[in-house]
Amino acid sequence: MQGGVGTVVATLGSPATGAVDPLPRLLALREQYGFRLHADAAYGGYFTLVDDLAPETRQAFDVLGQADSLVIDPHKHGL
């Protein structure tokens, strides 16, 4: 596909602000446009274990496994 989108990277938990991209909406766009979706959860990935996340954040973490690839980095939390 000439000029198309190759890969979109969603951030799930940025170190500076904790921002979480709307992964469910990005998954819907992937279905429409056919790009590859990578989830960068290097910092925020372990927050999927937290029970009291905001609803939008919980929704993003609940579909994390639907990304084409993802990264979670344990050393970011001193593990």
N, C-alpha and C positions, 0 to 999 in steps of 0.2 A: 504494500500500500504506500504509494509515494506521497510524502507530505503528511502522513497520518501520525498519530500519537503512538509511540512505542511502549513506554512505561510511565506510569503515574506512581509517585511515592506518597503514601499517606503517613503522617506522623501520629503515633499514639503515645503521647506524653513527652513533650519537649522539656529538656532540663531547666530552661530558664523560666517558663511560665506554666508548664504542665498541660499545655494545649493539646487537645485531641481532635484530629480531623474526623469529619463525618463519614466513617467507613461504610455504613449501609448505603448512603447516597452515592459514594464512589463505586461501590459494587454494582449498583443499578446503571451507572454511566458506563461501566466496563461492559455490561451486557449489550448496551446500545451501540457502543463504538468499538468494541473489540480490542482494547488495549490491555497490556499486562499491568497488574496491580501489585505493588510491593508495599508491605506494611513495615515501617520503621518503628519498632517497639523496643528498641535497644534500651532506652531509659524507662519507659512506662509499661513495658510488658508484664512486669510482675504485679502491677496494680489490678490486673484481672482477678487476683485473689481477694481483693477488697470487697466487702459486702455493701458498703454504703456509698457507692459512686452515684454521681448525678445520672439521671435517666439516659441522657444523650451519650454520656461516657460509657455507661453499662452496655448500651446498644452497640457501640463501636467495638468494645472488647468481646461481646458475645459472638460477633461474626469474624473475629480475627482469623480463624482457621480457613475462611473462604478466600483469603488473599492468595495470589499465585506464589508469593514468597514472603517471608518475614524474618526479622532478626530480633532476638531478645538477648541482652548482654548482662549476665549476672554481676559482672564486676562494677557496673554502674551503681549498684547499691551496696558495695563492699562485701559481696558474697564470695 
